[in-house]
Amino acid sequence: MTKSTDKKASRAVAAPPDRPRRGPQPQALGAEARRQKLIAATLTVMARDGLAATSTRSVASEAGMNQAMLHYTFASKEELLKAALSSLHAEIKDFLVQSVQGARSVRQAIAQLAAAYWQQIIATPGLQRAQYELTLFALTSAELRPLAQQQYEGYVQALGTALQAVPGRAPALPLPVLAGLCVAAIDGLILQYLATSDVAACEARLAALVLAVQSQCGAAR
């Protein structure tokens, strides 16, 4: 998850519910600004309370709007969740690409990716859980199911393209396969951490995963 999204969530969680909201009033916001505010509020509520407790009422309250204004922007809760999932996907893809920038080899890129994403996992556990909840919700909906498929295809494609730009010897595995392996490994580690909260054990597993993936990248250079 990206740091910018987590900062928004952290500020929202820290603020007392009766504190007067500052900044432009919802009525003064343009359509796109209002849309983005509602998406950010959705992710904040989900990260804090979970999908089951996320309603249009709670999202509207978090955004400082009434429900009528929310439904003027999003026709249904499903449409709102779809927008939130799309926004989250875009941020994660950007994060994957940024995390390997500056690497001088694919081996180094793998290490950078692991370190950057682990810090994100530790810093934003609620948002990590929200991502999984949104993905599983999408798989239960005929309309949203393609979005879940596009999510993982997008992650693999974005990371594979970023790795292709890294200088040095090409790895033994085709880059799309290597990128898919990285995404799968990160996914599994996130779930283990969310389930156990065992930082030491997960960090040891992450170190082993990095070595295993790097072994497919040829000799160290």
C-alpha positions in Angstrom: 0.0 0.0 0.0 1.3 3.5 -0.6 2.5 5.8 2.1 0.3 8.7 0.8 -2.9 6.6 1.4 -1.7 5.5 4.8 -1.0 9.1 5.9 -4.6 10.0 5.0 -5.9 7.1 6.9 -3.7 7.8 9.9 -4.9 11.4 10.1 -8.5 10.4 9.9 -8.2 7.7 12.6 -6.3 10.0 14.9 -8.9 12.9 14.7 -11.6 12.8 17.4 -15.0 12.3 15.8 -16.4 15.6 17.1 -13.5 17.7 15.9 -14.6 20.4 13.4 -13.4 19.5 9.9 -11.2 22.0 8.2 -10.7 22.8 4.5 -13.3 23.3 1.8 -16.8 22.3 2.6 -18.1 19.4 0.5 -20.5 21.7 -1.4 -17.6 23.8 -2.5 -15.6 20.8 -3.9 -15.7 20.0 -7.6 -17.0 16.7 -8.8 -13.6 15.0 -9.1 -12.3 16.4 -5.8 -15.5 15.1 -4.1 -15.1 11.7 -5.7 -11.5 11.4 -4.5 -12.5 12.5 -1.0 -15.1 9.8 -0.8 -12.6 7.2 -2.1 -10.1 8.2 0.5 -12.8 8.1 3.2 -13.8 4.6 2.1 -10.3 3.3 2.4 -9.9 5.0 5.8 -13.1 3.4 7.2 -12.2 0.0 5.7 -8.7 0.1 7.2 -10.1 1.0 10.6 -13.3 -0.9 10.8 -13.2 -3.6 8.1 -15.5 -4.2 5.1 -18.5 -5.5 7.0 -18.7 -2.3 9.0 -18.2 0.0 6.0 -21.5 1.6 4.9 -22.4 4.6 2.8 -23.4 6.3 6.1 -20.0 5.7 7.7 -18.1 6.7 4.6 -20.2 9.9 4.2 -19.6 10.8 7.9 -15.8 10.2 7.5 -15.8 12.5 4.4 -17.9 15.2 6.2 -20.8 14.8 3.8 -24.3 13.6 3.9 -25.5 10.4 2.3 -27.4 12.3 -0.4 -24.2 13.9 -1.6 -22.4 10.5 -1.6 -25.2 8.9 -3.6 -25.1 11.8 -6.0 -21.4 10.9 -6.7 -21.7 7.1 -6.5 -25.0 5.4 -7.3 -24.4 2.5 -5.0 -22.1 1.1 -2.4 -20.8 -1.4 -4.9 -19.9 1.4 -7.3 -18.1 3.2 -4.4 -16.1 0.0 -3.5 -15.2 -0.5 -7.2 -13.7 3.0 -7.3 -11.9 2.4 -4.0 -10.4 -0.9 -5.3 -9.3 0.7 -8.6 -7.7 3.6 -6.7 -5.8 1.1 -4.4 -4.7 -1.0 -7.4 -3.2 2.1 -9.1 -1.3 3.1 -6.0 0.1 -0.3 -5.5 1.3 -0.6 -9.1 3.0 2.7 -8.7 4.6 1.6 -5.5 5.9 -1.6 -7.1 7.6 0.3 -9.9 9.1 3.0 -7.6 10.5 0.4 -5.2 12.9 -1.0 -7.8 14.0 2.3 -9.3 17.8 2.9 -9.1 18.7 -0.8 -8.8 21.8 -1.8 -10.6 20.8 -5.4 -11.1 17.7 -7.6 -10.8 19.1 -9.1 -7.6 19.3 -5.7 -6.1 15.9 -4.8 -7.3 14.4 -7.9 -5.6 16.1 -6.8 -2.3 14.8 -3.2 -2.7 11.3 -4.4 -3.4 11.2 -6.7 -0.4 12.5 -4.1 2.0 10.2 -1.4 0.8 7.1 -3.5 0.8 7.8 -5.0 4.2 7.9 -1.4 5.6 4.6 -0.8 4.0 3.1 -4.0 5.6 4.3 -3.0 9.0 3.1 0.6 8.7 -0.3 -0.1 7.2 -1.8 -3.5 8.4 -5.4 -2.2 8.3 -5.0 -1.0 4.7 -3.4 -4.4 3.7 -6.4 -6.2 5.2 -8.7 -3.8 3.3 -7.1 -4.7 0.1 -7.7 -8.4 0.6 -11.3 -7.8 1.7 -12.0 -5.7 -1.4 -10.4 -8.3 -3.7 -12.4 -11.2 -2.2 -15.5 -9.0 -2.4 -14.9 -8.4 -6.1 -14.6 -12.2 -6.7 -18.2 -12.6 -5.4 -19.6 -10.1 -7.9 -20.1 -10.9 -11.6 -19.6 -7.2 -12.3 -16.5 -6.7 -10.2 -14.8 -10.1 -10.8 -12.8 -8.9 -13.8 -11.4 -6.1 -11.7 -9.8 -8.7 -9.4 -8.2 -10.4 -12.3 -7.0 -7.1 -13.7 -5.5 -6.3 -10.3 -3.0 -9.1 -10.3 -2.3 -9.0 -14.0 -1.6 -5.3 -13.5 0.8 -5.9 -10.6 2.7 -8.6 -12.5 2.9 -6.5 -15.7 3.9 -3.3 -13.9 6.7 -5.1 -11.9 7.8 -7.1 -15.0 8.2 -3.9 -17.0 10.1 -2.2 -14.2 12.5 -5.1 -13.9 13.0 -5.1 -17.6 14.5 -1.6 -17.3 17.0 -2.7 -14.6 20.5 -3.0 -16.1 22.7 -6.1 -15.8 22.4 -9.8 -16.7 18.9 -11.2 -17.5 17.6 -13.7 -14.9 17.2 -17.4 -15.6 13.4 -17.0 -15.3 11.4 -15.0 -17.8 10.7 -11.6 -16.2 6.9 -12.1 -16.2 7.3 -15.3 -14.3 9.8 -13.7 -11.9 7.5 -10.7 -11.3 4.5 -13.1 -10.7 6.7 -15.0 -8.2 7.5 -11.8 -6.3 3.8 -10.8 -6.1 2.8 -14.2 -4.9 5.5 -14.2 -2.2 4.6 -10.8 -1.0 0.9 -11.8 -0.8 1.6 -14.8 1.2 3.8 -12.9 3.6 1.2 -10.2 4.1 -1.4 -12.8 5.1 0.9 -14.5 7.5 1.7 -11.2 9.2 -1.9 -10.2 9.4 -2.8 -13.6 10.9 0.1 -13.9 13.4 1.5 -10.3 14.0 4.9 -12.2 14.4 7.4 -9.7 13.1 10.5 -11.7 13.8 9.2 -14.9 12.1 7.9 -13.0 9.0 11.2 -11.1 8.7 13.1 -14.4 8.7 10.8 -15.8 6.1 11.2 -12.7 4.0 15.0 -13.0 4.1 14.7 -16.6 2.9 12.3 -15.6 0.2 14.6 -12.9 -1.1 17.5 -15.4 -1.3 15.2 -17.9 -3.1 14.1 -15.4 -5.7 17.6 -14.0 -6.1 18.8 -17.5 -6.9 16.8 -17.3 -10.1 18.7 -14.1 -11.1 22.1 -15.6 -11.8 25.4 -15.0 -9.9 25.8 -11.9 -7.8 27.5 -9.0 -9.6 
